[in-house]
Amino acid sequence: MKFGRLERREAPKPMGEINMTPLIDVMLVLLVIFIISAPLMGSALKLDLPKSDAASPAPGASFIALAITPEGEYLLGEDKLDAKVLRERLAQLSQRQPDAELRLSADQSVPYGKVAQLIGWAQKAGLNRIAFVAENGEPADGEAPPKVATTPPKR
């Protein structure tokens, strides 16, 4: 039996650089995903607001955003609330911000009675400055008035 001498090679030197190409690729893919999805996350609330050439809201005033969906749901900011909880929250907000303006966004298909009831709740809570949010522009002359929906629209 012959024992030969085994060659010893030098151990590989540690790599002193990081390959940045895969990291940059991943970051670019994430950036594209966020660019595409950001406008979709802006506002999930789709209201068919009435059109008006009325003055725009006063800048810098503190306000409370309240919306009524076509289905009759109440949204205070981003929170969906039922009628009882909404009245309580309006009273709390009125105590914290007595001079705040209530900006009411109501879909065209919401019955007038529901909007009037909401205005009554706000005034009872102490919010007396109420602004109605509308889209800029006036409907065309031949355009028919909006129809009142009796059933919620299908999605």
Summary of the structure (lengths in Angstrom):
residues: 155
radius of gyration: 29.6
end to end distance: 85.1
largest distance: 108.3
contacts: 298
relative contact order: 0.16
helix: 32%
strand: 16%
